[in-house]
Amino acid sequence: MKAAQRQKKLLEILTYSENYMTVQSLADTFTVSKRTIHNDIAQLENQGIEFEKKPSAGLKLKNRRGPLCRAYG
């Protein structure tokens, strides 16, 4: 799966999840390394998508219905 496809699916998963998700669980979902997920998150943040990050809990989208999230999907 290419990075753009993975990032789109990543946003879909986080859009529909109300709970925090760990980077490890996301890496397992896509069968990639945690570093790959961190890189995807960084690229999405560079595009203006904001995440809430909580140590030991994981991350989730700050605004699940924001314009960038809708446009990306």
N, C-alpha and C positions, 0 to 999 in steps of 0.2 A: 504494500500500500504506500502510495506517495505521501509526502508530508502534508500537502494541501488537503488530500482526502482524509487523512488521519485527523488533522486539525478540525475539519468540518464535523467529523463524527464525534470528536472530543467535545466540541461545543454542543452538539445534540445531546450527548450523555449528561453534560453538566447543566444544560437548560432544563432537562426533565427531572433532575435530581434536586431534592430540597436539602439533602444532607451533604456534609463535607465528604469528599472522596480523597483517599490517599493517592499519592503519586504511584506507589507500588501497585495498587489495585488497577489504576488506569494503565500502567505498563503491562500488567498481566492481561488485561482486556485486549490490548493491541499486539501482544507478544513482542514487545520492544523493551529497551532498557529504560530505567528511571531517567537517565540523562536525556534520552530522546523526548520523553514527556516534558522534562524541564525546558528543553529547547523549543518544543512546540508552544508551551505556555509563554515563554519569552517572546516568541514571534507574534503570538496573539496579543500580548500586552503592547507590543510595538505598534499594533494596528488599532490600539485604543480600547481593547476589551479589558475590563477590570475584574480581578479575582479577589475574593476574601481568602486569606491564608491563615491557618491556625496550626501552630506546632502540634504535632502528634495527632491532629484530627484530619488534616488535609486541606483541600481547597474547594471552593465553589464559586460560581459566578456571582458578582456583586449585583448586577442588574440583569436578571434572566430574560427580561423582555425589552432590553435596550435596543436601539436602532441598529447598532453594529451586529448584535447577535442575530437579529432578524435578517439583516442584509446578507450575513455570511451563510446562512442556511438557505 
